[in-house]
Amino acid sequence: MCQYLTPPRKGVYYFRRPIPERLRPIIGQREWFYSLKVKDREEAKQLIPFETIRTNRLIAAAEKALADAQPIDPTAKARQRVAAEKAALQAQWEDENIAYWDNENAARDALQAEHEEKDRQLVERLPEVAGLVDRAVGHERERADRYKQQWLDVQAALRAKRRSESAGDSQDAETASPLHALPNSSFASQRTPQGNSTTVTVTGLFKAYAATGNLTPAIVTEWTKKVDRFVEFLGHDDAARVTTENIREWRNHVRDEALPGDKRRSAQTVNSGYLSPLRSAFRHGVEEGMVAHDPTKTVARVTQPKAPKIREKDFTKEEQRIILAAASAVDTSGSGGRQALVRRWVPWICAYTGARVNEITQLRADDVQQIDGYWVIKITPEAGRVKTKEFRYVPVHEHLLAQGFLALVKKQGEGRFSMIPRRATRTANAGNIKRPVSA
């Protein structure tokens, strides 16, 4: 119905509706055109339906007057009846439309009144909320002042202790009383757990964590070396004296340390190999009450831009062909010994099983088995390190059988494959071999 709304003139909206030509002699004008006396478009749009209804009724009256002034034949009479029914339906729809908008406006007014009442209540509560905020700020200010005074007490005690040491009245620096024993320093005394009268070392923290069994023996060995290097870098082994700044200095040192070829350690190496041992040790120490704080907690990890990807991670078909062809060309009958067997068989077995290199080089003859007529390889933690710490069976591909893999297994007899380098046997357990495998 907004088709009868005209653009504003001097800011005021108008109603404009043409009158059918046949009714103009009766109504006495060509169109209705008059001001709605409002300057708001939304308000004007709400007035248009009412003006449309009013002019519809004038048109209906004019139609009736025109019909009364003309002779009525049967066809015209039927048209009049249809027109009358249409006009009645139109009037009914208009009345219902007016009632609908009246209800909508009443509901909107009620909702607006409800919102205004809530706003008024909130405004009334503002002084109360402001009081609560002021009290909370006051409590926090008192708390900060209390901590500040405690810190001043610690500083004063430290200055007194240094003056005493310079006068020769204190113990040697290595056996001096810890910070928590200083007078007027309740803040400092909270840093050492109750009952912990002996010095806890960094290496001791790591040994306690390693004893939980969460690490493999190889990782324990590697991380122990990193912890020892940290202690050497720090210059002491007292866990209670390690600060967050010490951890940051260690992180930056191993990150920036020059390696052969003027290379630097990657972020993954620094985070996993040098920071993780310390994080795990101190976190375990706090959980077990061995130390009071974890200096690694807020130390950020090393980050570096992601390296550009210039090729697929997997070998290409051509690279696979070159590697396996080279493996097939290895002569195992000469003096190559163990290394010749490694170069000949490990690439092919890994290619067909998807196993890791160490999982193949630590195989025992008894791990190659025939189950329900099929040859399989049992990869198990009994033989050595398996990343998932779970055994699994892998079928032996028919091409491996065609190359003589079973003959290789039979030649081993009981125990480990002779293609395993001797240095790898220190972490593997031969297990109980009851019989040799026969092809």
Secondary structure, 3 states (H helix, E strand, C coil): CHHHEEEEECCEEEEEEECCHHHHHHHCCCEEEEECCCCCHHHHHHHHHHHHHHHHHHHHHHHHHHHHCCCCCHHHHHHHHHHHHHHHHHHHHHHHHHHHHHHHHHHHHHHHHHHHHHHHHHHHHHHHHHHHHHHHHHHHHHHHHHHHHHHHHHHHHHHHHHHHHHCCCCCCHHHCCCHHHCCCCHHHHCCCCCCCCCCCEHHHHHHHHHCCCCCCHHHHHHHHHHHHHHHHHHCCCEHHHCCHHHHHHHHHHHHHCCECCCECCCHHHHHHHHHHHHHHHHHHHHHCCCCCCCCCCCCCCCCCCCCCCCCCCCCCHHHHHHHHHHHHCCCCCCCCHHHHHHHHHHHHHHHHHCCCHHHHHCCEHHHEEEECCEEEEEECCCCCCCCCCCCEEEECCHHHHHCCHHHHHHHHCCCECCCCCHHHHHHCCCCCCCCCCCC
